[in-house]
Amino acid sequence: MQLRFILRDEGFLGGLRKILAYRILLVFLLGATLGSGRAAAQLVDYTFAGGTGTNSGSLGSSANLTLAGGASYVTSPALNSGDSLDVYAGGNGEANYAGTSSVVSGLADVGSTFTIAMWVNLAAAPSVSATDRLLSTLSSSQSGGIDLSFEPGGTASNFALTLSVNSSTASGDSVNSVSGYSASNQWEFVAVTFDAGTVQFYVGNTTTTAQALGSALSTTPTSVNSTGEGALEIGGTAASAGDRTPPGYFDDVEVFGSALTASQVDAIQFQAVPEPRSTTLLVIGLCFLAIPLLYRRRWFIPA
């Protein structure tokens, strides 16, 4: 009825112009909504596609990975149809990891907010006494950088996560505090956000959206000390020779330069719906623009 009144009161051309303006506004809002899920600055992104450690995040080739020890890229198990990073190499306790050749300045300057997200598949339990590293930029001096690891003593289906910033540690709740999650020979999503000293851990799987592990925790430092930070390592750290590689696999490892919201964590867990291509928005827009013409042709011209 509203379209009918517009066309009758303002004439066909005037009414059509107003309807087209409404459609264009709607297309703009739709594009903004669809693109918001991945708006955060993605510093590094490793999918290991094609069996490489190429970074597709904003830091580019300076954050490309090279393999160390017995680490390798494998097609099975893989989260998607591509490859994953194997740091197990038939056993644990070895220095098997993928890392950058030097300190990555964009990570060293991450400041007071960041998010780490990844998928993990464990073939055995984490160490009882040592610290199995997930992602680390700590150096041997341990005076700066970030470090995500398993808390010693867990199992593949019941582990706790630990985040260290400048060597000040915040330990999270065990995974089984949210029932139904396990990384034992299957893929599990883990993430942690850091916002000026406030830490929140998340866990999810391939069918269930990520859930927060308990309440937010706090660390003493409110920002990452870029002085003394080390190179990026996945499955290892330069901080201590005594800590070891976890017995498992990694896929879709990402670091963002902001503390993501819970909904954004959900989005990256399932790799989100990619930002719509311009051609997709064009098709959507043309469909909206065609609606009033169809109405005019079929219903708004008196017989």
SEKOL-755841 format. One record per residue: x, y, z of N, C-alpha, C in turn; residue in three letters. Coordinates in Angstrom, 3 decimals, decimal comma. Layout:
SEKOL-755841
n.u n.v n.w ca.u ca.v ca.w c.u c.v c.w r
X Y Z X Y Z X Y Z ALA
...
end
This chain:
SEKOL-755841
n.u n.v n.w ca.u ca.v ca.w c.u c.v c.w r
0,823 -1,200 0,000 0,000 0,000 0,000 0,863 1,258 0,000 MET
1,954 1,253 0,737 2,795 2,438 0,800 3,394 2,754 -0,564 GLN
3,798 1,707 -1,301 4,328 1,934 -2,634 3,270 2,519 -3,553 LEU
2,034 2,046 -3,427 0,939 2,540 -4,254 0,727 4,035 -4,008 ARG
0,722 4,425 -2,724 0,493 5,836 -2,389 1,641 6,705 -2,902 PHE
2,877 6,208 -2,812 4,003 6,988 -3,308 3,853 7,257 -4,790 ILE
3,497 6,216 -5,532 3,386 6,364 -6,977 2,225 7,255 -7,369 LEU
1,105 7,156 -6,676 -0,076 7,936 -7,028 0,067 9,397 -6,616 ARG
0,631 9,649 -5,413 0,689 11,011 -4,899 1,774 11,836 -5,579 ASP
2,896 11,197 -5,948 4,006 11,960 -6,489 4,218 11,720 -7,973 GLU
3,367 10,942 -8,594 3,591 10,594 -9,980 4,553 9,437 -10,080 GLY
4,526 8,756 -11,216 5,338 7,551 -11,328 6,827 7,840 -11,191 PHE
7,354 8,847 -11,911 8,795 9,118 -11,876 9,243 9,581 -10,494 LEU
8,463 10,474 -9,858 8,826 10,930 -8,522 8,790 9,804 -7,520 GLY
7,732 8,978 -7,599 7,639 7,842 -6,686 8,741 6,833 -6,918 GLY
9,083 6,619 -8,200 10,128 5,662 -8,516 11,482 6,121 -7,972 LEU
11,735 7,459 -8,096 12,995 7,972 -7,557 13,096 7,750 -6,058 ARG
11,984 7,952 -5,330 12,003 7,754 -3,886 12,220 6,283 -3,542 LYS
11,574 5,392 -4,293 11,732 3,961 -4,031 13,165 3,527 -4,304 ILE
13,747 4,049 -5,400 15,131 3,704 -5,715 16,068 4,190 -4,611 LEU
15,807 5,372 -4,069 16,636 5,886 -2,980 16,566 4,973 -1,765 ALA
15,341 4,477 -1,445 15,200 3,536 -0,337 16,019 2,270 -0,593 TYR
15,959 1,774 -1,831 16,664 0,530 -2,158 18,182 0,724 -2,039 ARG
18,691 1,841 -2,541 20,130 2,100 -2,475 20,590 2,180 -1,024 ILE
19,809 2,844 -0,175 20,150 2,932 1,241 20,177 1,553 1,869 LEU
19,216 0,705 1,520 19,145 -0,631 2,078 20,346 -1,460 1,647 LEU
20,760 -1,335 0,384 21,932 -2,069 -0,095 23,173 -1,627 0,659 VAL
23,304 -0,323 0,879 24,459 0,193 1,623 24,499 -0,379 3,029 PHE
23,350 -0,381 3,713 23,297 -0,906 5,078 23,576 -2,396 5,104 LEU
23,107 -3,129 4,091 23,351 -4,564 4,014 24,838 -4,846 3,860 LEU
25,501 -4,087 2,986 26,934 -4,277 2,802 27,708 -3,982 4,059 GLY
27,332 -2,935 4,772 28,021 -2,590 6,012 27,838 -3,669 7,053 ALA
26,642 -4,244 7,117 26,362 -5,294 8,099 27,144 -6,549 7,798 THR
27,168 -6,969 6,516 27,855 -8,191 6,156 29,367 -8,057 6,311 LEU
29,874 -6,851 6,142 31,315 -6,659 6,226 31,840 -6,444 7,616 GLY
30,955 -6,289 8,600 31,408 -5,919 9,940 32,043 -7,065 10,699 SER
31,746 -8,339 10,323 32,229 -9,472 11,091 33,743 -9,604 11,102 GLY
34,434 -9,119 10,026 35,873 -9,250 9,950 36,561 -7,884 9,913 ARG
35,914 -6,874 10,550 36,431 -5,520 10,468 37,710 -5,339 11,273 ALA
37,972 -6,197 12,260 39,142 -6,034 13,109 40,423 -6,251 12,313 ALA
41,512 -5,596 12,741 42,793 -5,691 12,056 43,385 -7,084 12,250 ALA
43,502 -7,841 11,186 44,051 -9,194 11,225 45,542 -9,114 10,892 GLN
46,377 -9,250 11,899 47,810 -9,072 11,708 48,440 -10,275 11,029 LEU
48,154 -11,457 11,547 48,659 -12,673 10,911 47,518 -13,664 10,737 VAL
47,616 -14,435 9,669 46,605 -15,442 9,347 47,304 -16,570 8,611 ASP
47,361 -17,723 9,262 48,022 -18,890 8,677 46,992 -19,998 8,463 TYR
46,702 -20,298 7,220 45,811 -21,420 6,898 46,617 -22,652 6,500 THR
47,923 -22,466 6,260 48,831 -23,536 5,842 48,412 -24,164 4,524 PHE
47,622 -23,422 3,746 47,152 -23,918 2,449 48,337 -24,177 1,522 ALA
48,275 -25,291 0,833 49,348 -25,647 -0,083 50,629 -26,071 0,600 GLY
50,547 -26,325 1,915 51,723 -26,759 2,641 52,761 -25,674 2,815 GLY
52,314 -24,446 3,141 53,238 -23,335 3,360 52,847 -22,582 4,624 THR
53,800 -21,780 5,110 53,533 -20,926 6,262 53,357 -19,476 5,859 GLY
52,777 -19,250 4,698 52,575 -17,898 4,193 51,544 -17,159 5,030 THR
51,874 -15,935 5,412 50,951 -15,105 6,176 50,085 -14,296 5,216 ASN
48,763 -14,419 5,367 47,844 -13,634 4,542 47,256 -12,461 5,318 SER
47,784 -12,197 6,533 47,351 -11,050 7,311 48,052 -9,779 6,867 GLY
47,739 -8,666 7,542 48,220 -7,352 7,114 49,729 -7,177 7,257 SER
50,408 -7,987 8,084 51,845 -7,849 8,254 52,645 -8,466 7,114 LEU
51,957 -9,203 6,246 52,573 -9,692 5,027 53,710 -10,674 5,236 GLY
54,650 -10,650 4,290 55,699 -11,666 4,247 56,676 -11,574 5,416 SER
56,701 -10,452 6,125 57,588 -10,358 7,289 57,209 -11,349 8,370 SER
55,979 -11,867 8,306 55,507 -12,833 9,297 55,361 -14,235 8,705 ALA
55,968 -14,488 7,545 55,945 -15,835 6,996 56,700 -16,797 7,910 ASN
56,277 -18,055 7,931 56,846 -19,043 8,841 57,817 -19,975 8,131 LEU
58,794 -20,449 8,884 59,656 -21,536 8,434 59,572 -22,657 9,465 THR
59,787 -23,879 9,015 59,663 -25,031 9,889 60,959 -25,289 10,648 LEU
60,825 -25,815 11,869 61,985 -26,159 12,685 61,805 -27,562 13,253 ALA
62,913 -28,245 13,470 62,855 -29,590 14,019 62,124 -30,544 13,087 GLY
61,232 -31,341 13,648 60,484 -32,303 12,844 59,131 -31,816 12,404 GLY
58,833 -30,526 12,553 57,531 -29,989 12,148 57,354 -30,105 10,641 ALA
56,102 -30,264 10,225 55,812 -30,401 8,795 54,372 -29,983 8,529 SER
54,048 -29,814 7,264 52,673 -29,541 6,849 52,075 -30,833 6,314 TYR
50,881 -31,158 6,770 50,254 -32,423 6,400 48,831 -32,175 5,915 VAL
48,332 -33,100 5,133 46,954 -32,989 4,634 45,960 -33,703 5,527 THR
46,467 -34,516 6,463 45,579 -35,215 7,388 46,285 -35,368 8,734 SER
45,627 -34,951 9,833 44,292 -34,347 9,834 44,357 -32,872 9,445 PRO
43,349 -32,400 8,736 43,252 -30,987 8,384 41,836 -30,525 8,677 ALA
41,731 -29,315 9,168 40,425 -28,788 9,549 39,519 -28,661 8,340 LEU
40,069 -28,114 7,258 39,317 -27,976 6,025 39,895 -28,945 4,997 ASN
39,825 -28,608 3,763 40,318 -29,512 2,720 41,798 -29,278 2,416 SER
42,438 -28,345 3,149 43,822 -28,012 2,861 44,811 -28,755 3,734 GLY
45,731 -28,001 4,340 46,799 -28,594 5,133 46,737 -28,077 6,572 ASP
47,452 -28,780 7,447 47,601 -28,316 8,827 49,073 -28,391 9,193 SER
49,424 -27,753 10,308 50,791 -27,780 10,808 50,923 -28,911 11,814 LEU
51,821 -29,856 11,539 52,077 -30,998 12,417 53,328 -30,717 13,237 ASP
53,156 -30,532 14,549 54,313 -30,318 15,428 54,538 -31,515 16,346 VAL
53,763 -32,579 16,101 53,871 -33,770 16,947 55,088 -34,604 16,552 TYR
55,206 -34,845 15,252 56,363 -35,565 14,704 56,615 -36,899 15,415 ALA
55,539 -37,578 15,771 55,670 -38,894 16,379 56,012 -38,894 17,849 GLY
56,145 -37,751 18,446 56,457 -37,691 19,868 56,480 -36,256 20,334 GLY
56,523 -36,067 21,650 56,570 -34,703 22,158 57,863 -34,488 22,929 ASN
58,043 -33,271 23,389 59,276 -32,941 24,067 60,359 -32,460 23,123 GLY
60,061 -32,448 21,815 61,031 -32,007 20,830 60,744 -30,574 20,408 GLU
61,740 -29,929 19,842 61,586 -28,540 19,400 61,035 -28,507 17,980 ALA
59,800 -28,940 17,832 59,140 -28,949 16,536 58,155 -27,789 16,490 ASN
58,411 -26,809 15,645 57,529 -25,647 15,596 57,688 -24,948 14,258 TYR
56,819 -23,973 14,011 56,937 -23,087 12,854 57,098 -21,675 13,387 ALA
58,067 -20,940 12,878 58,321 -19,612 13,422 58,844 -18,647 12,385 GLY
58,808 -17,370 12,740 59,379 -16,334 11,889 60,890 -16,287 12,090 THR
61,583 -15,743 11,105 63,047 -15,720 11,177 63,568 -14,659 12,135 SER
62,734 -13,680 12,469 63,143 -12,612 13,372 61,915 -11,996 14,019 SER
62,125 -11,015 14,871 61,021 -10,320 15,525 60,160 -9,624 14,467 VAL
58,849 -9,772 14,571 57,918 -9,124 13,643 57,448 -7,824 14,294 VAL
57,821 -6,693 13,711 57,582 -5,404 14,363 56,102 -5,148 14,637 SER
55,239 -5,550 13,751 53,807 -5,320 13,955 53,249 -6,073 15,145 GLY
53,843 -7,218 15,466 53,424 -7,965 16,652 54,080 -7,391 17,901 LEU
55,308 -6,933 17,762 56,002 -6,339 18,906 55,306 -5,060 19,363 ALA
54,626 -4,393 18,443 53,957 -3,135 18,768 52,455 -3,313 18,962 ASP
52,030 -4,520 19,317 50,596 -4,805 19,405 49,924 -3,986 20,498 VAL
50,672 -3,558 21,508 50,141 -2,632 22,502 49,248 -3,268 23,544 GLY
48,110 -2,630 23,818 47,282 -3,028 24,954 46,112 -3,933 24,578 SER
45,916 -4,227 23,306 44,797 -5,090 22,911 45,231 -6,061 21,825 THR
44,811 -7,306 21,946 45,050 -8,282 20,889 44,129 -9,478 21,098 PHE
44,034 -10,309 20,072 43,283 -11,568 20,131 44,091 -12,637 19,413 THR
44,188 -13,810 20,022 44,797 -14,982 19,393 43,702 -16,030 19,212 ILE
43,625 -16,616 18,030 42,627 -17,652 17,770 43,265 -18,752 16,924 ALA
42,876 -19,976 17,165 43,434 -21,101 16,411 42,589 -22,354 16,620 MET
42,834 -23,339 15,768 42,260 -24,671 15,938 43,373 -25,629 16,322 TRP
43,085 -26,506 17,294 44,075 -27,428 17,843 43,510 -28,845 17,816 VAL
44,373 -29,798 17,476 44,003 -31,211 17,472 45,117 -31,964 18,190 ASN
44,801 -32,570 19,348 45,820 -33,217 20,176 45,807 -34,731 19,990 LEU
46,980 -35,287 19,716 47,114 -36,738 19,578 47,445 -37,399 20,905 ALA
47,817 -36,599 21,909 48,141 -37,107 23,244 47,934 -35,981 24,243 ALA
48,098 -36,298 25,515 47,882 -35,299 26,559 49,042 -34,307 26,617 ALA
48,756 -33,059 26,979 49,847 -32,104 27,215 50,733 -32,583 28,363 PRO
51,872 -31,954 28,510 52,827 -32,355 29,529 52,259 -32,180 30,934 SER
52,668 -33,064 31,834 52,265 -32,965 33,231 53,088 -31,919 33,964 VAL
54,345 -31,760 33,571 55,246 -30,883 34,313 55,753 -29,687 33,510 SER
55,958 -29,851 32,222 56,454 -28,754 31,395 55,275 -27,972 30,812 ALA
55,592 -26,896 30,102 54,560 -26,052 29,510 54,553 -26,241 28,004 THR
53,482 -26,780 27,462 53,346 -26,960 26,013 52,872 -25,656 25,392 ASP
53,642 -25,135 24,466 53,374 -23,816 23,897 52,461 -23,900 22,677 ARG
51,523 -22,972 22,622 50,669 -22,841 21,450 51,195 -21,740 20,529 LEU
51,334 -20,537 21,059 51,873 -19,420 20,275 52,636 -18,515 21,222 LEU
53,813 -18,060 20,795 54,649 -17,266 21,687 55,473 -16,247 20,911 SER
55,611 -15,057 21,507 56,579 -14,064 21,015 57,528 -13,669 22,144 THR
57,592 -14,476 23,189 58,536 -14,226 24,271 59,962 -14,469 23,774 LEU
60,897 -13,748 24,343 62,306 -13,980 24,045 62,944 -14,712 25,219 SER
64,222 -15,013 25,102 64,914 -15,711 26,184 64,983 -14,866 27,454 SER
64,929 -13,533 27,302 64,946 -12,662 28,478 63,586 -12,611 29,166 SER
62,512 -12,991 28,431 61,139 -13,003 28,937 60,700 -11,652 29,495 GLN
61,257 -10,584 28,969 60,896 -9,255 29,457 59,764 -8,622 28,669 SER
59,422 -9,214 27,550 58,345 -8,674 26,738 57,758 -9,753 25,854 GLY
56,565 -9,482 25,310 55,928 -10,426 24,404 54,723 -11,115 25,009 GLY
54,116 -11,986 24,196 52,920 -12,728 24,602 53,182 -14,220 24,457 ILE
52,449 -15,024 25,238 52,680 -16,458 25,235 51,382 -17,176 25,611 ASP
50,856 -17,973 24,689 49,657 -18,783 24,940 50,083 -20,240 25,020 LEU
49,696 -20,913 26,091 50,156 -22,286 26,302 49,099 -23,095 27,041 SER
49,373 -24,413 27,106 48,574 -25,294 27,961 49,114 -25,216 29,383 PHE
48,217 -25,179 30,343 48,653 -25,293 31,728 49,065 -26,733 31,982 GLU
50,221 -26,989 32,610 50,678 -28,367 32,818 49,670 -29,196 33,604 PRO
49,586 -30,476 33,239 48,790 -31,411 34,020 47,426 -31,743 33,470 GLY
47,039 -31,201 32,326 45,732 -31,511 31,774 45,744 -32,743 30,896 GLY
44,619 -33,003 30,266 44,503 -34,099 29,310 44,059 -33,522 27,972 THR
44,025 -34,366 26,946 43,622 -33,901 25,623 42,160 -33,485 25,590 ALA
41,357 -34,001 26,509 39,942 -33,655 26,544 39,592 -32,744 27,719 SER
40,575 -32,430 28,545 40,340 -31,551 29,693 41,632 -30,809 30,021 ASN
41,814 -29,676 29,349 43,018 -28,901 29,574 42,654 -27,464 29,913 PHE
43,591 -26,763 30,505 43,414 -25,346 30,796 44,401 -24,545 29,965 ALA
44,009 -23,324 29,636 44,852 -22,438 28,857 45,498 -21,400 29,754 LEU
46,687 -20,964 29,382 47,410 -19,952 30,130 47,921 -18,884 29,174 THR
47,717 -17,628 29,518 48,263 -16,523 28,742 49,261 -15,755 29,598 LEU
50,444 -15,548 29,060 51,447 -14,727 29,729 51,715 -13,486 28,892 SER
51,702 -12,343 29,532 52,056 -11,077 28,900 53,228 -10,499 29,676 VAL
54,364 -10,329 29,010 55,586 -9,881 29,690 55,903 -10,792 30,873 ASN
55,592 -12,087 30,711 55,843 -13,127 31,721 54,931 -13,041 32,935 SER
53,896 -12,207 32,907 52,886 -12,212 33,964 51,730 -13,082 33,493 SER
51,363 -14,072 34,292 50,507 -15,147 33,814 49,067 -15,021 34,299 THR
48,122 -15,338 33,385 46,704 -15,488 33,727 46,267 -16,872 33,283 ALA
45,866 -17,720 34,218 45,462 -19,088 33,908 43,948 -19,173 33,816 SER
43,475 -19,829 32,770 42,043 -19,929 32,553 41,432 -21,165 33,186 GLY
40,098 -21,251 33,126 39,398 -22,427 33,614 39,633 -23,608 32,676 ASP
39,515 -24,808 33,212 39,683 -25,993 32,384 38,596 -26,072 31,324 SER
38,932 -26,731 30,229 38,008 -26,833 29,113 36,702 -27,504 29,522 VAL
36,771 -28,481 30,449 35,546 -29,192 30,791 34,613 -28,361 31,668 ASN
34,990 -27,110 31,970 34,039 -26,240 32,658 32,889 -25,873 31,726 SER
33,087 -26,051 30,427 32,001 -25,975 29,443 31,916 -27,353 28,821 VAL
30,884 -28,094 29,118 30,816 -29,508 28,753 30,744 -29,701 27,249 SER
31,222 -30,850 26,788 31,066 -31,244 25,395 32,221 -30,878 24,488 GLY
33,317 -30,356 25,041 34,444 -29,964 24,213 35,625 -30,876 24,479 TYR
36,330 -31,237 23,399 37,507 -32,075 23,528 38,382 -31,892 22,302 SER
39,700 -31,850 22,517 40,646 -31,774 21,406 41,351 -33,101 21,193 ALA
40,856 -34,158 21,835 41,469 -35,464 21,724 41,186 -36,063 20,351 SER
42,185 -36,023 19,476 42,074 -36,533 18,102 40,917 -35,917 17,343 ASN
40,603 -34,676 17,654 39,592 -33,929 16,918 39,892 -32,440 17,058 GLN
39,318 -31,656 16,166 39,625 -30,232 16,137 38,811 -29,456 17,150 TRP
39,502 -28,622 17,893 38,851 -27,748 18,861 39,372 -26,326 18,668 GLU
38,458 -25,384 18,745 38,788 -23,975 18,580 39,111 -23,364 19,936 PHE
40,229 -22,645 20,020 40,575 -21,928 21,239 40,936 -20,488 20,869 VAL
40,599 -19,564 21,750 40,895 -18,152 21,522 41,083 -17,459 22,855 ALA
41,821 -16,360 22,826 41,994 -15,531 24,010 42,036 -14,080 23,571 VAL
41,358 -13,230 24,313 41,390 -11,793 24,053 42,081 -11,094 25,227 THR
42,812 -10,035 24,898 43,522 -9,239 25,902 43,146 -7,787 25,685 PHE
42,595 -7,168 26,726 42,146 -5,781 26,619 42,646 -5,002 27,831 ASP
43,820 -4,399 27,683 44,418 -3,579 28,735 44,480 -4,311 30,075 ALA
44,885 -5,578 30,034 45,037 -6,366 31,248 43,895 -7,305 31,560 GLY
42,779 -7,173 30,865 41,646 -8,080 31,053 41,722 -9,210 30,031 THR
41,686 -10,449 30,519 41,884 -11,634 29,682 40,618 -12,477 29,681 VAL
40,207 -12,920 28,480 39,050 -13,810 28,369 39,396 -14,960 27,422 GLN
39,218 -16,183 27,906 39,452 -17,375 27,094 38,130 -17,875 26,507 PHE
38,222 -18,474 25,298 37,061 -19,055 24,622 37,416 -20,448 24,114 TYR
36,404 -21,284 23,977 36,586 -22,608 23,403 35,337 -22,969 22,590 VAL
35,530 -23,710 21,513 34,415 -24,139 20,678 34,842 -25,358 19,879 GLY
33,939 -25,868 19,052 34,300 -26,981 18,175 33,689 -26,765 16,792 ASN
33,694 -27,790 15,976 33,279 -27,618 14,587 31,773 -27,462 14,423 THR
31,014 -27,738 15,462 29,558 -27,646 15,342 28,928 -26,658 16,314 THR
29,668 -26,226 17,330 29,115 -25,364 18,373 29,916 -24,075 18,460 THR
29,222 -22,958 18,575 29,906 -21,670 18,652 30,724 -21,557 19,928 THR
31,732 -20,707 19,881 32,650 -20,544 21,003 31,930 -20,005 22,230 ALA
32,346 -20,505 23,382 31,809 -20,033 24,648 32,957 -19,569 25,544 GLN
32,688 -18,577 26,353 33,697 -18,072 27,270 33,994 -19,107 28,344 ALA
35,273 -19,265 28,662 35,678 -20,168 29,737 35,730 -19,392 31,036 LEU
34,626 -19,406 31,762 34,582 -18,716 33,034 34,573 -17,208 32,879 GLY
34,833 -16,513 33,953 34,815 -15,062 33,958 36,138 -14,507 33,439 SER
36,133 -13,230 33,088 37,348 -12,573 32,640 38,372 -12,519 33,766 ALA
39,636 -12,646 33,404 40,735 -12,629 34,363 41,571 -11,369 34,157 LEU
42,500 -11,136 35,056 43,325 -9,942 34,963 44,799 -10,295 35,050 SER
45,626 -9,516 34,344 47,070 -9,610 34,475 47,597 -8,253 34,938 THR
48,777 -8,265 35,529 49,344 -7,016 36,021 49,670 -6,041 34,900 THR
50,364 -6,463 33,836 50,633 -5,494 32,768 49,364 -5,190 31,977 PRO
49,244 -3,967 31,550 48,092 -3,565 30,746 48,446 -3,425 29,275 THR
49,698 -3,671 28,929 50,113 -3,632 27,536 51,343 -4,505 27,353 SER
51,600 -4,875 26,097 52,735 -5,725 25,775 53,994 -4,869 25,672 VAL
55,031 -5,291 26,353 56,309 -4,594 26,279 57,031 -5,037 25,014 ASN
57,184 -4,127 24,065 57,796 -4,482 22,791 59,304 -4,670 22,909 SER
59,913 -4,144 23,977 61,353 -4,293 24,179 61,655 -5,701 24,683 THR
62,527 -6,385 24,012 62,903 -7,720 24,448 61,995 -8,814 23,929 GLY
61,087 -8,488 23,008 60,201 -9,508 22,449 60,970 -10,362 21,450 GLU
60,558 -11,621 21,329 61,230 -12,541 20,424 60,450 -12,774 19,146 GLY
60,969 -13,656 18,314 60,297 -14,030 17,078 59,015 -14,811 17,402 ALA
58,083 -14,813 16,464 56,840 -15,563 16,631 57,100 -17,051 16,420 LEU
56,613 -17,870 17,346 56,695 -19,322 17,192 55,337 -19,944 17,465 GLU
54,927 -20,858 16,611 53,703 -21,640 16,805 54,125 -23,049 17,180 ILE
53,759 -23,469 18,387 54,180 -24,768 18,884 55,512 -24,736 19,599 GLY
55,993 -23,541 19,925 57,267 -23,429 20,619 57,444 -22,039 21,185 GLY
58,594 -21,788 21,805 58,927 -20,473 22,341 60,431 -20,353 22,487 THR
60,916 -19,118 22,370 62,330 -18,865 22,624 62,586 -18,582 24,097 ALA
61,521 -18,589 24,905 61,648 -18,185 26,303 62,375 -19,210 27,154 ALA
62,211 -20,484 26,839 62,791 -21,513 27,703 63,041 -22,777 26,900 SER
64,255 -23,294 27,005 64,587 -24,533 26,308 63,927 -25,735 26,971 ALA
63,470 -25,580 28,198 62,864 -26,694 28,912 61,418 -26,940 28,551 GLY
60,775 -25,949 27,930 59,377 -26,136 27,544 59,302 -26,815 26,189 ASP
58,179 -27,444 25,941 58,174 -28,363 24,816 57,057 -28,093 23,824 ARG
57,137 -28,814 22,733 56,136 -28,763 21,684 54,922 -29,595 22,096 THR
53,702 -29,091 21,884 52,522 -29,902 22,212 52,370 -31,068 21,237 PRO
51,768 -32,150 21,681 51,620 -33,335 20,835 50,407 -33,233 19,921 PRO
50,503 -32,444 18,864 49,326 -32,302 18,020 49,528 -31,466 16,784 GLY
48,420 -30,867 16,347 48,351 -30,183 15,069 47,668 -28,821 15,247 TYR
48,008 -27,885 14,345 47,412 -26,554 14,336 46,806 -26,265 12,970 PHE
45,765 -25,444 12,972 45,206 -24,960 11,706 44,557 -23,604 11,952 ASP
44,481 -22,794 10,903 43,834 -21,469 10,936 44,254 -20,676 12,178 ASP
45,532 -20,359 12,258 46,078 -19,583 13,377 46,028 -18,098 13,015 VAL
45,427 -17,299 13,891 45,250 -15,880 13,606 45,599 -15,035 14,828 GLU
46,136 -13,839 14,566 46,356 -12,850 15,612 45,771 -11,530 15,126 VAL
44,939 -10,909 15,950 44,307 -9,640 15,632 44,873 -8,555 16,536 PHE
44,906 -7,338 16,030 45,433 -6,225 16,788 44,411 -5,524 17,647 GLY
43,357 -6,227 18,031 42,338 -5,666 18,914 41,715 -6,800 19,710 SER
41,036 -6,444 20,787 40,323 -7,434 21,599 38,944 -7,644 20,981 ALA
38,746 -8,780 20,344 37,487 -9,039 19,652 36,349 -9,243 20,648 LEU
35,153 -8,907 20,211 33,963 -9,186 21,005 33,604 -10,656 20,881 THR
32,684 -11,117 21,713 32,259 -12,517 21,659 31,677 -12,859 20,292 ALA
30,906 -11,956 19,701 30,315 -12,226 18,398 31,382 -12,282 17,308 SER
32,424 -11,475 17,430 33,517 -11,529 16,460 34,318 -12,816 16,611 GLN
34,491 -13,275 17,845 35,157 -14,557 18,062 34,347 -15,673 17,408 VAL
33,023 -15,634 17,561 32,167 -16,617 16,902 32,370 -16,583 15,398 ASP
32,482 -15,374 14,846 32,609 -15,223 13,397 33,898 -15,848 12,886 ALA
35,040 -15,582 13,553 36,293 -16,128 13,057 36,397 -17,619 13,340 ILE
35,654 -18,104 14,323 35,670 -19,538 14,594 35,243 -20,313 13,360 GLN
34,204 -19,880 12,712 33,711 -20,558 11,520 34,193 -19,865 10,250 PHE
35,281 -19,068 10,405 35,845 -18,326 9,299 34,863 -17,333 8,704 GLN
33,735 -17,139 9,383 32,747 -16,120 9,048 32,274 -16,243 7,607 ALA
31,323 -15,393 7,243 30,943 -15,239 5,848 31,861 -14,171 5,298 VAL
32,648 -14,458 4,239 33,589 -13,455 3,743 32,881 -12,168 3,391 PRO
33,625 -11,084 3,502 33,049 -9,809 3,115 32,561 -9,908 1,678 GLU
31,330 -9,446 1,414 30,773 -9,646 0,088 31,592 -8,950 -0,979 PRO
31,799 -9,666 -2,082 32,500 -9,073 -3,210 31,638 -7,978 -3,815 ARG
32,274 -7,073 -4,543 31,533 -5,975 -5,154 30,499 -6,479 -6,139 SER
30,833 -7,593 -6,827 29,857 -8,131 -7,776 28,637 -8,682 -7,060 THR
28,861 -9,257 -5,864 27,726 -9,778 -5,104 26,800 -8,656 -4,681 THR
27,394 -7,559 -4,171 26,574 -6,419 -3,782 25,857 -5,821 -4,984 LEU
26,510 -5,835 -6,158 25,886 -5,292 -7,352 24,651 -6,100 -7,727 LEU
24,770 -7,423 -7,666 23,621 -8,272 -7,981 22,490 -8,036 -6,998 VAL
22,850 -7,965 -5,696 21,821 -7,707 -4,687 21,152 -6,372 -4,952 ILE
21,968 -5,369 -5,268 21,420 -4,045 -5,529 20,494 -4,020 -6,717 GLY
20,876 -4,704 -7,804 20,032 -4,738 -8,993 18,702 -5,425 -8,703 LEU
18,744 -6,456 -7,864 17,493 -7,142 -7,502 16,560 -6,193 -6,763 CYS
17,114 -5,436 -5,807 16,291 -4,477 -5,076 15,760 -3,395 -6,002 PHE
16,607 -2,920 -6,907 16,189 -1,843 -7,792 15,125 -2,296 -8,774 LEU
15,123 -3,591 -9,081 14,155 -4,093 -10,046 12,773 -4,268 -9,452 ALA
12,654 -4,328 -8,147 11,364 -4,589 -7,514 10,315 -3,559 -7,887 ILE
10,584 -2,250 -7,770 9,538 -1,292 -8,113 9,139 -1,334 -9,577 PRO
10,067 -1,686 -10,448 9,725 -1,788 -11,863 8,767 -2,933 -12,104 LEU
9,008 -4,039 -11,386 8,086 -5,165 -11,505 6,714 -4,803 -10,961 LEU
6,692 -4,107 -9,812 5,414 -3,663 -9,269 4,679 -2,774 -10,264 TYR
5,387 -1,851 -10,893 4,761 -0,922 -11,812 4,159 -1,673 -12,994 ARG
4,903 -2,660 -13,491 4,474 -3,397 -14,673 3,271 -4,272 -14,384 ARG
3,224 -4,870 -13,192 2,195 -5,889 -12,944 1,012 -5,365 -12,148 ARG
1,235 -4,367 -11,242 0,149 -4,047 -10,339 -0,258 -2,571 -10,303 TRP
0,651 -1,654 -10,656 0,353 -0,255 -10,392 -0,143 0,496 -11,604 PHE
-0,322 -0,144 -12,731 -0,951 0,478 -13,897 -2,391 -0,008 -13,974 ILE
-3,362 0,895 -13,845 -4,746 0,453 -13,897 -5,063 -0,229 -15,234 PRO
-5,921 -1,224 -15,203 -6,305 -1,929 -16,411 -7,089 -1,002 -17,316 ALA
end
